Amino acid sequence: MLNADMNFMATLQAAAKELAVDKITVNAYNPGIVRTKMRDAIDKKLQKLNMKQ
């Protein structure tokens, strides 16, 4: 793991600990895209654009 990656993970873990007091969760171990209706709509639009190319 790169040093920058380790720093990023440490920052996320610190944020998770601080925000946990207010019952806010942080996806600190696998940050990424969360599947939502909005994200699904974006994916469909991107697929259509890719098919045109």
N, C-alpha and C positions, 0 to 999 in steps of 0.2 A: 504494500500500500504506500502510495506517495505521501510525503510529509504534508502536502496541502490537503490531501484527503483526510489524513488523521486529524489535522486542525479543524477541518470542517465538521467531522464527526464529533469531536470534543465540544465544539460550539453548540451543535444540535443537542447533545446530551445535557449540557449545562442549561440550555433553554428549556428542555423537557423537565428538568428538576425544578426549575424556578416556576414554570407555568403549571406544574402538577398541583401546586397549592390551590390554584383557582379552578382545578378540575379540567384543565385544558391539556389535551394530549398532543405530543409532537412525534411524528414518524421519523425518529432519529436514526434508526438502523437501516432502513431502506427507503430513503426519500425518493419519490417518484410521482407519477401522474395518478390521480385518483379517478376511478371510473364513475362518471356521472352522466346524466342525460345530456348536459351541455357538451361534455367531452365526446359522447357518442355522435352528436350532431356534427361536431367539428371533424371527427374521423370520417363520417360519410361524405362530407364536402371535400375533404382531401382525397378520398378515393375517387370521386367523380373527376376532380382535377387531374389526377394521375392517369386516369383512363383516357382523357382527351389528349394527352401528350404522346 
